[in-house]
Structure formats: structure tokens, C-alpha cells
Amino acid sequence: MDLIANLSLGFGVAFTAQNLLYAFIGCMLGTLIGVLPGVGPVATIAMLLPATYALPPVAALIMLAGIYYGAQYGGSTTAILVNLPGESSSVVTIIDGYQMARKGRAGPALAAAGLGSFFAGCVGTLILAAFAAPLTEVAFKFGPAEYFSLMVLGLIGAVVLASGSLLKAVGMIILGLLLGLVGTDVNSGVARYSFDIPELTDGIGFIVVAMGVFGYGEIIANLSVKEEHRQVFTGQVTHLYPSKEDFKRMVPAVLRGTALGSALGILPGGGALLSAFAAYTIEKKTKLKPGEVPFGQGNIRGVAAPESANNAGSQTSFIPLLTLGIPPNAVMALMVGAMTIHNIQPGPQVMTSNPELFWGLIASMWIGNLMLVVLNLPMIGLWIKLLTVPYRWLFPSIVLFCAIGVYSTNNNVWDIWMVAIFGVIGYIFIKLGVEPAPLLLGFILGPMMEENLRRALLLSRGAWSVFVTRPLSAGLLAAAVLLLVIVLMPAVKSKRQEAFVED
């Protein structure tokens, strides 16, 4: 009964004219940046963070959440029509989606992606609503030692689940932790790693790092690709809806993808990308039925399963953020930044101190998912037109918008220079094949880890044993060690590398 009462409160908040408008803006922007190759949700949310200063907290978070799950929808459109991933989690959708488009079946592919995403998004939100309250009760049992151990587990999870080299992911985490240490020591008031630069005594701004590494880094990388390498879909999208046979094959794939995405979204470092890869791997291992198209040649299951998984994963990744205050991926790290801007401390107290925000955000996800189906299926023609806009016209406006946004946060030219420096660093990361998302997690969790470590040691009078004598803390550290041991085993290590390879 509590759940029904809470959801009715949430829908009451979400159904106000202002919040409906911002949910629509978020979904529209998310779809737009999902459709445009190279501009992902991390970059867009980083660019829009300064703009949320002027908005009420509920409206700001509803809009940013809409951008995140809207990008999962939009990314599939580009993947299917243009053979380019509009968003990183749509990389897998390309394999079968583009082959379907080439065979004149772009309509069923887009419909499968849209309907699968809608179902998975609704289920993911239901899981979020059902599990949020019990997990929040558990979170109140957490002390400084437990929070520190949980963050250690989170960082190890981010390393394990990051695509690419384990060593590079560890390097990114450590770099993020080190960048988080720049600034003034809270206890002693002494400036650390500021190199006598007055602007660095307050630390490096979160928006500066996120916008530089993800926003400007992506822009520089896209400018380095020759324009003639972009393929533009010029065919007509006919027969929008899948056939009865398509539905028969789609439904089990959507259910499997939704279940897998919902589970993986909760894991630290998980979310949409890992869910999509895992769902596609499982579908490939499921036996083909007589007359079914092989995978890689336009199998509708290869579109429906990853798209369902990435949407379910994007919804359930809000669970650790809203209940424990721990961001499981880069987008959730940005949501922590948005909450901090509005003086909201992410964690278990959000549900009790600000129930309108908590349940309003959850209810808005259902509304957003419905808006996205209405937005995506009838407007396919518009998105195809949008893909023909030359990138040389798009990037100057993005750069200008970023610079204005960064300057407006502190009215400081130094921040613009810092974004430019981090943009070059972001481009270097892309060239080296390094996944920058763990850096953002390390940067967000670093100061929180340090604070909880010091607090735990202060309460235990300097006894490090506090981390293993408290059962909950010891359990979390044991889980972190076990995760590390498992992933370093040769058989698991090779399987992990295979999982992130498309064929």
C-alpha cells in the first residue's frame, strides 16, 4: 500500500504543467543527441548542468533523466539507418539493425527498438519504485566504514565492467582520484596540489572535467574524421510495424534483454552499455528457429534484445544513486553533480527529506517513456533529415554553448581554459583507446572516499581494523576482493575481452 501511496504522490508531482514540459524537453533533447553521432548523453548533460541552476530541483532532474533514457532511444535510430552509433550503447544495434535497413526493413527494426525500449523502460522504472524503499532502509545502517567499503567495491566494479583494458581502467580510476584531491584540505585548511595557482585552491570543477573530457574531447575526435566517411540513409522507411512472425521472435528477446538489463544496471560500472553487449551475446547463444535470419545479417532479435537491455539498464542504474548516493556510471555521476548544484545530498535521506523529488522523478520516467514512443516512431522522417546536417555547422554552436555554460557557473575565464585543456586530454584518451568514464567516477567518489575514510579512522581512534570488524563493511570489502580475484583469472579475463568485441 505504501508503494501505491508513494507513486500517487510521484504522479501528482510529475503531472504538473512545468514538470511535464521539462520531461518533454529532456526526452526531445535526449532523442536529438542520440540521433546525432558523437554527441552522447554524458556530453549533453555536462553541457546543460550550468543551465539547471535556474530551474527548480525536481524539474532539473526530470529533464536530465529524460536526456539519459531519451538518448538510448535516439541512438538506435542512427545505428539502424546510418550504420553509426548515435550513443555508445547502440554499438551492438548496428550489427543487425543496419542490415535490416539495407534489406528494406528499417521500419520493423525501428519499431522493434522503440517498442522494446518502451517495455523495458516501464519494467525498469517499476523495479526502481519497488526496490527503492527497502534499499533505503538498509542504507540507514551504513556508517563511514561501510560507505568507504561500498565505494571501494564501486570503483573495482567500474574497473571490471569497463570496456577495454583492465590496466587502462585502473589508470583512469587512479587519475580521477588524484584530480579529486586537488584543492584545500577540509581538516587542515592547507592547499593541496594547487601549484600556487589561486584558482585551483577551490579544486577542479566537476563541470569543467565532464564537459572537457566528454564534450570537447568528442568534438575534436569527430572533426578528425573525414566527412565523406559518413554514410547517409537515403531510402524510404516503409512498413513501419513488424509482422506477426517478427513479434513472435521479438517478445522472448525483449523479455530476456529487459531481465538482464535490469540486473546489470544496478551494478557499479554497469548501466546501458554493458547490458546491451551482454543481451546480444545471450541472443547469439540462443538457437536459431527454422527460417530465421542468422545474426549479423538482419535478425530482429539482434535489435530488440540490446535495445531493451540498454533501456532497462539506464532506468535501474538510478537505484544505487537514489538509495545509497553512489553513482554506478558516468551519467549518474553527472546526476550527483546536478543534485549538489541544488544543495541536495544524494543518498538515503533524499526519500525522507525530499519525497516529492524522489517519487516525482520515478513517476516522470513512465511519462517520459510514453513520450519517447510517441516522439520516435512518427518522427523518423525528421531524424533522417537531421542526419544530413554537415558537422562543420554543428560543432561551432556546441563549442560556443559549452564555453558560455562553463563561464556562467563561476563567471571565471580560467574555467574556459581548463575545459579546453581537458578537451585535449579527452581527445588523447580517445586516440589511446581509453574509456574515460571510470575517471569521472573516480573524480566524484575520491573526495567522498577520503571523507569517509578519515571519519571512520577518527571514530575508531586510528584503528584500521574498523573496516573488517564491522560485518557490513567486511562483507563489502570481501565482495570487492572476490570480484578482483574472479576477473583476474585467465579464463574469465579472456571471456571478458570477448564480450566487448563485435563480430
N, C-alpha and C positions, 0 to 999 in steps of 0.2 A: 504493500500500500504506500510505503514511503516513496518508492520509486515513481509511482504514478503521480503522487503529490508534487514531487520534485520536478518531474517532466512537465506537469501542467504549469508550474512556476516558470520553467525554462521557456515553454512555448509562449507564455504571456509576455515575457521579455523579448523574445525573438520576433514576435508578430507586431511589434510597434513599427510605424512607418519608417522611422530613422534606421532601425536595425535591419529591416527588410531591404532598404535601399543600399546599405553598406554590404550586406550579404550578396546582393546582385552585383555591385561594383567589384567585389572580391572575386566572384565566380567569373565575371566577364573578363577582368584583368588576367585571372589565372588561365582561362582558356586562351586568351590572346597571346600570353607569353609562352604557353605550352605549344601553341601553333608555330610561333617564331623560333626557328632553330638557333640554339646557342644562348638563349636568354631563359635561364631556369628559374624556379621559384625562389631559390636562395638569393640569387642576384636581385630579383624584383622586390622581395620582402626587405632585403638590405637597403635598396634604394628608397623604399616607401616608409621605412621606420621613422625618419625625421618628420614626415607628413602626418604621422599619427599623434604627434604632440597635441595638436589642436582638437583631436577627436575625443569623445568620452571613451573610457577604457573598454566597455562592452563592445561598442561599435568598432573600435580599432582592432580588437582581437577577432571579432566575427569577420571583418574584411580580410585580415591577414590569413586566417584559417581558410577562407574561401579561395584565396590565391593559391594556397598549397594544394588543396584537393582539386581545384579547378585546373591546375597545371597538369595533373595526372590525366585528365580527360583530353585537354588540348594537345598534349604531347603525342597521343595516339593518332590524331588527325594527320600530323606531319609525317609520322612514321609510316602510315599506310599509303598516303598519297605521293610523298616526295622521296621516300627512302632515306629520310634524315630524322634522327631522334630529336623531337622538339624539346624533350626533357629526358634526363638520364635514365629514368625507369622505363622509358619507351624503347630502349635499345633492342629489347627482345621482341617487341611487337613488330619491328621491321621485318624480321626473318620470314614470317608467313603473311603478315599484313600487306606488304608491298607486292608480294607475288599474287595475292588475291586481286589487288588493284590492277595489275598488269593483265590479268585474265578477265577484266571487265567486272569483277566482283567487289569493287571498292565499297559499294553501298552496304552489302551484308557485313563486310569487315568492320566498317564504321559503326553499324548498328550493334554488332556483337560487342564491340569495345564499349559503346555508350551504355547499353542495357546491362552488360556485365558489371561495369563500373558503378552504375546506379544501385544494383542489388547489393554488391559488396560494400559500397559506402554506407548503405542503410544498416546492414548487419554489423559493420564495424562500429557504427555510432551506437547501436543497441548494446553491444558488448561494452563499449566505453561507459554508457549510462549504468549498466548493471554492475560492473566491477569497480566503478569509481568509489562508491561509498564504503564497501568493505576494505578496500586497499587503503583508504584514508584513515580508517580506524587503526590499521596496522602501523601506518606512518607515524601516528602519535606516540608509539612505543620507541621511536628512534631517538637516540641521543647523539652527541657529537661523534662518538666512536663508530656508531652504526652508519651515520651519514658518510663518514670518511671511507669506511669499508665498502659501502654501496657505490661510491664514486670510483674507487679503485676497480671494482667489478665492471662498472660502466665503461671506463677507459679501456680495460682489457677486452670487453665485448666489442667496443668500437674498432679495436685493432684486428680482432679475429674476423669480424664481419665486413671490414673494409675491402673493396676490390683491389686487386694487385698485390704487390709485395708486402709481406709482413714487416720487413725491416723498414720500408718506407713509411708504413702506417705508424710504427713505433716512433720514427723520427719526427713525423708530423705532430703526434701527441706531445712529445717532449718539447718541441718548438712552441707549441701552443701554451704549454705550462709555463715555459720561460717567459713568453711575451706577457702572460698574466701576472708575472712577478714585477714587471716594470711599474714604478710609481712610488708612493710613500707608504712605508711600513705602518700598519694600523697601530701596532703596540708601541713602537719606539718613536714614531713620527719622523724617521730618517728616510731620505730619498734613496731608492734603490735602482740601479741600472739606468739612471736618468742622464748620465754623462754631462752633468751641469747644464742641461737644456731645460729651462724653466717649464716649457710646455709639457715635458714628459713627467714632471713631478706628480701630476694627476693620473698618470698611467696612459696607456694607449686606448683610445676609444673603441668600443666594440663595433660600432657602425663603420668606423674607419677601416678596420681589418676586414669585416664581412664584405663591404662594398668594394674595397680594393681587390682582394683576392678573388672574389666571385664575380663582381660586376665588371670592373675594368680588365681583369685578367681574361675573362671570356671575350670581351670586345676585341682586345689585342689579338687573341688567338683566332677569332673569326676573320679579322682583317688580313691575317697571314694566309688565308685560304683563297685561292683564285676564284673569281666569281663564276667563271664558266663551268666550274666543278659542281655548281648547284643544279640539281635536276628539278624541273618544274612540271607538275602534273597538268596536262592539258586536256585529258579525256573528260567525258561526261560521267557524272555519277548517276547511274540509273538503278532501278530495282533496289530501293533503299533497305527493305526489310528482308531478313534471312528466310529461307524456305523452311518447311516443316522438318525436313531432313537435317538442315543446319541447326534448328532448335534442339533436335534430339541429341546431337553431338555436343552442342554448346552447354546445355544445362548441367551435366555432370562436371564438365571442365570448370564452369563458373563456381559451382559448389566447392570443388577441390581447391581452386585458387583462393576463394574467399576464406575458407578454413585456414589455409596455410598463411595467407597474408595477415589475418587477424592475430595469429600466434606470433609470427616473426616481427610484426610491427611493434610489439611490446618490448622486444629485446633491445638492450643498449647497442647502438650502432646499426640496428636493423632498419625498418621502415620500408618504403616503397621499392627501392632498387633491388635489395636482396630478395624480397618477396616475389618480384617479377621473375628473376633468374631461377629461383627455386621452383616456382609453379611451372615454368616452361620445361625444366628438367624432368619434373614428375610426369607431365603430359607425354613427353618423348618416350618415357619408360612404360607408359600405358599402351597396351596392344592396340594396333590399328584395326578397325572393323572392316569387313569386306566392302570394297568400293570407295574407301576413304582415301583422300589425297595424302601422300606422305608428308611428313613435316619438312619444312623448308621449301615446299612447292605450293603453299597456299592452303594449309589446313586451318579451318576456322577455330579449332581448339587452341592453336598456337597464338591466336589473338585474344580469345575470350578469357583463357586462364591467367596469363600475365597481367592483363588489364584489370581483372577482378582482384588479383592478389595485390597489385600496387595501390589500388584504392582502399582496400580493406586495411593494408599496412599503414597507409597515410592517416587513417582515422584512429586506429588503435595506438599509434605512436604518441597520441595525446595523453594516454593513461599514465605513464611514468612522469610526464611533465606536470599534469594537473594534481596527481596524488602525492608524489614524492618531491616534486620540484627539480627532478633530474631530466635534462634533455637527452632523448635517445638518439637524435641525429641532428644534422646541421640546421635544418629548418626549425626544429624545436628549440635549438639554441638561440635562434633569432627571436622566437616567441618569448623566451626568457627575457631577452633584451627589451622587447615590446612591453612586457609586464613591468619590468624595472623602471622603464620610462614613466609609467603611470603609477609609480610607488606601490606596486603590488608585489609582495614576496611570494614567488611560486612555491607551492608545497601544500601539505595537508590542511593548513589553516585557510586556504582560499575557499574551500567548500563551506566552512563555518562562518568566516568573516565576510565573505562576499558571495552568497549563494546565487544572487541574480546573475553575476558574471559567469560563474561555474556552469549552472544549468542552462543559462541563456546561450552560451557558446555551444553546448552539446545539442540543444534543440535546433540552433541555426544550421547545424550540419545536415540535418534531414531536409530542411528547407533548401539549403544550398545544393544538395544532391539532385533534388527535383528540378531546381532552376537549371542545373547543368545539362540534364537530359533535354529540356525544352530549348536551351541555348544551342546545344551541339548538333542535334540531328537536322533541324530545319535550316541551320545557317552554314551548312557545309560549303555551299557555293561562295559565300563571303570569305570563308577562311582560305579557299583556294586562290581567290583574287589577292588576298593579303600576302600570300607566299610569293607573289611576283614582284613585290616592292623591293627595289635594289637595297642591299645592305648599306651601301655608301650614304643613303639618305637617312637610314635609321640610326646609325651609330653616333653622329654628332649630337642628335637630340638626346640620346641616352646619356652621353658623356656630360652634356650641359646640365641635365636634370640631376645627375649624381652630384656634380660639383655644387649646385645650388642647395641640394638637400643636406650635404655634409656641412657646408658653410653655415646654414641656418640653425644647426644644432647648438653650436657654441659661438657663432659669429667670429670664427677664427680661421685665418688663411692657412695657418700651419696644418690644419686638418686636411685641406685640399692637397697640399704637398704630400702628406702622409698617405692619402688614398692613392695618389699617383705612384708612390714608392711600392705600396702593397700590390698595386695593379701589375707592375713589372715583376714582382715576386710571384704573383699568381700565374702570370704567363710562363715564367720559368718552371713552375710546378707542372703546368700542363705539358710543356715540352719534355720534361723529365718523366712524364707518365706517373706523376704523384697525385694521389687522391687528397685534395686539401680539406675535406670535411672533418677528419679527425683533429686537424689543427684548431678549428673553430670550437670543437667540443673541449679540447684541452685548455683553450683560452678562457672559455666560460667556467669550466669546472676547477681550473687551477686555484684562483683566489678562494673559492668555496671549500676546496680540499684543505688549503693551508689554514683557513679559519677554523674548520672543524678539527683538524689535527692538533692545533695549538690549544683549542678549548678542551679537547679530550685529555691532553697531557697536563693541562693546568688543573683539571678536576681530579686527575689521578696522581697529582704531585710528581709528575715526570715519569711515571711508570708506564713503559711501552706495553706491558702485559695487558693493559686495559682492552686492547684490540682483540685479544684471544680469550680473555676470561669472561667477557660478556657474550652470551650464547649467540645472539643475533649477529653481532659483529664478526664473531669467529666463523659462523656459518657462511656469511657473505664472502669473507676472505678465502675460505676453503673452496667455495664455488669459483672464485677468480683463479685460484691456483689450478684447480681441476680443468677449467676451461683452457688455460695456458698449456697445461700438460697434453691435453687431448689434441689441440691444434698443432702442437709441435711434433706429434707422432708422424713418421714418414708417410704412412698410408693416408691419413686424414689430410696432411699437407698437400699431397698431390691431388686428392679429390676436391679440396677447396679451390685449387688453381683451375681445375677443370670446370667447376661451377660457374666461373666468371668468363668463360670463353664461349663465344657464339660460334656455331658452325652452320 
